[in-house]
Amino acid sequence: MDTKEINHIAKLARLKFYESGVDSMAKDLNDILKWMDILQSADTSSVNGIEEAAPLRQREDKVTTGNLSEKLMKNAYEPYEHFFTVPKVVE
């Protein structure tokens, strides 16, 4: 990446860099991209996917406690019917 590309990306991301830092940023980004190329070329064909490493355990979806709305509404500051009310924050 050159400084022109860095300035273009910064504009898209609405970032502001000091002109003296653009060269340093270009060097850092180029170093990161080199590491990404190394990682991209790594052979991962023998690596199992995450689903094989830790299989998902699913449980049955069942109601265990019943309707708690009455108990919950006892904690409401100013309940309205079966809803919590909150103070108005926008005029």
Legacy VTK file of the C-alpha trace (Angstrom):
# vtk DataFile Version 3.0
C-alpha trace
ASCII
DATASET POLYDATA
POINTS 91 float
0.000 0.000 0.000
1.196 3.452 -0.745
0.295 6.755 0.880
-2.385 7.456 -1.728
-4.217 4.234 -0.794
-3.810 4.974 2.918
-5.331 8.428 2.476
-8.204 6.931 0.439
-8.965 4.309 3.122
-8.730 6.963 5.824
-11.222 9.110 3.944
-13.648 6.172 3.577
-13.317 5.365 7.280
-13.535 9.048 8.205
-10.166 8.928 9.922
-7.674 11.749 10.081
-3.940 11.116 10.152
-1.145 13.570 10.541
0.701 13.691 7.236
3.861 12.626 9.059
2.135 9.414 10.220
0.929 8.229 6.821
4.280 6.698 5.853
4.450 4.835 9.143
0.864 3.632 8.707
1.649 2.401 5.189
4.627 0.423 6.490
2.576 -1.103 9.330
-0.274 -2.077 7.011
2.121 -3.612 4.514
3.673 -5.670 7.315
0.209 -6.862 8.358
-0.635 -7.794 4.770
2.605 -9.798 4.497
1.604 -11.778 7.593
-1.853 -12.336 6.108
-0.233 -13.744 2.950
1.825 -16.140 5.081
-1.299 -17.267 6.964
-3.241 -17.614 3.717
-0.632 -19.966 2.298
-0.605 -22.245 5.367
-1.820 -25.793 4.712
-4.914 -26.329 6.875
-6.279 -29.374 5.074
-5.614 -31.626 8.080
-7.260 -29.275 10.601
-10.724 -30.260 11.747
-13.470 -27.673 11.716
-14.793 -26.204 14.950
-17.957 -28.299 14.715
-15.846 -31.456 14.960
-13.665 -30.118 17.753
-16.556 -29.221 20.059
-19.895 -30.690 18.974
-22.966 -28.711 19.942
-25.000 -30.198 22.734
-28.626 -29.294 22.402
-31.205 -29.645 25.112
-34.927 -29.932 24.831
-36.666 -26.555 24.898
-39.278 -26.796 27.623
-40.915 -24.419 30.083
-39.712 -25.076 33.604
-41.112 -22.272 35.775
-44.279 -21.058 34.104
-45.451 -17.484 33.658
-43.459 -15.110 35.878
-44.914 -11.828 34.625
-46.787 -11.070 37.859
-43.656 -11.605 39.966
-41.579 -9.495 37.581
-44.078 -6.654 37.535
-43.882 -6.383 41.331
-40.360 -4.967 40.798
-41.480 -2.391 38.225
-41.285 1.250 39.313
-44.448 2.355 37.489
-45.979 -0.612 35.675
-48.631 -0.062 33.031
-50.844 -3.097 32.472
-48.213 -5.815 31.972
-45.430 -3.518 30.698
-42.482 -1.774 32.323
-42.541 1.995 31.853
-39.390 4.062 31.503
-38.847 7.811 31.809
-39.002 9.844 28.631
-35.496 10.767 27.509
-36.167 12.489 24.185
-38.292 15.591 23.790
LINES 1 92
91 0 1 2 3 4 5 6 7 8 9 10 11 12 13 14 15 16 17 18 19 20 21 22 23 24 25 26 27 28 29 30 31 32 33 34 35 36 37 38 39 40 41 42 43 44 45 46 47 48 49 50 51 52 53 54 55 56 57 58 59 60 61 62 63 64 65 66 67 68 69 70 71 72 73 74 75 76 77 78 79 80 81 82 83 84 85 86 87 88 89 90
